[in-house]
């Protein structure tokens, strides 16, 4: 009798493994198709595949983090910035949960770019600075260059935004706008030093 129970238990465990394996393969296959579609320029269809991959689920949290990142990027491309922000937040939370510092840096950069487009410049600067700090801590020179470039873009957008709000002559900027544009220039110069 004990052998029969053990045999049934082993079959159930084997079935469970096969179900998990199929789930992982299906999730990954759906995500890869979503990535292929986005690269081909059909981000709307790509989003459908990424969302289906999330619905299927995976126990591999790095794959899930990558899917969240891709969803955020696809929604950004589609100019659905609130959805992009949502998925980049999911990616950041998951990267932190699993201790993926490189993933945390990239997610922070993606959040910074999205917040910049939404005009939330101070939050964008914080995210881009976190991207820079983590990249520097890890010795990731490419990540540092991207973060510096993104910081320049945030300050450039902020300076232009402040400048366009002023009621002065064209070409005249407030001190705040000048300060932000100078910071943008400084960050762009840092990037040029790297290359």
Residue pairs with C-beta under 8 A, 6 or more apart in sequence:
20 59
23 56
23 57
23 58
23 59
24 58
24 59
24 60
24 63
26 53
26 56
27 53
27 56
27 57
27 58
27 63
27 67
28 53
28 58
28 63
30 49
30 50
30 52
30 53
30 56
31 49
31 50
31 53
31 63
31 66
31 67
31 70
33 46
33 49
34 45
34 46
34 47
34 48
34 49
34 50
34 52
34 53
34 67
34 70
34 74
35 46
35 70
36 46
37 43
37 45
37 46
37 49
38 46
38 70
38 73
38 74
38 77
43 74
43 77
43 78
44 78
46 70
46 74
47 71
47 74
47 75
47 78
50 67
50 70
50 71
50 74
51 71
53 67
54 64
54 67
54 68
54 71
58 64
61 94
61 97
61 98
62 98
62 100
62 103
64 94
65 91
65 94
65 95
65 98
65 100
65 103
65 107
68 87
68 88
68 90
68 91
68 94
69 87
69 88
69 91
69 103
69 106
69 107
69 110
71 83
71 87
72 83
72 84
72 85
72 86
72 87
72 88
72 90
72 91
72 110
72 114
73 84
73 110
75 81
75 83
75 84
75 87
76 84
76 110
76 113
76 114
76 117
81 114
81 117
81 118
84 110
84 114
85 111
85 114
85 115
85 118
88 107
88 110
88 111
88 114
89 111
91 103
91 106
91 107
91 110
92 104
92 107
92 108
92 111
94 103
95 101
95 103
95 104
95 106
95 107
96 104
101 134
101 137
101 138
102 134
102 138
102 140
102 143
104 130
104 134
105 130
105 131
105 134
105 135
105 138
105 140
105 143
105 147
106 131
106 143
108 127
108 128
108 130
108 131
108 134
109 127
109 128
109 131
109 143
109 146
109 147
109 150
111 124
111 127
112 124
112 125
112 126
112 127
112 128
112 131
112 150
112 151
112 154
113 124
113 150
113 153
115 121
115 123
115 124
115 127
116 124
116 150
116 153
116 154
116 157
119 161
121 154
121 155
121 157
121 158
121 161
124 154
125 151
125 154
125 155
128 147
128 150
128 151
128 154
129 147
129 151
131 143
131 146
131 147
131 150
132 144
132 147
132 148
132 151
134 140
134 143
135 141
135 142
135 143
135 144
135 146
135 147
136 144
141 194
144 194
145 191
145 194
145 195
148 187
148 188
148 190
148 191
148 194
149 187
149 188
149 191
151 183
151 187
152 183
152 184
152 185
152 186
152 187
152 188
152 191
153 184
154 184
155 180
155 181
155 183
155 184
155 187
156 180
156 181
156 184
158 180
159 173
159 177
159 178
159 179
159 180
159 181
159 183
159 184
160 177
160 181
162 173
162 174
162 176
162 177
162 180
163 173
163 174
163 177
163 181
166 172
166 173
166 174
166 177
168 174
173 181
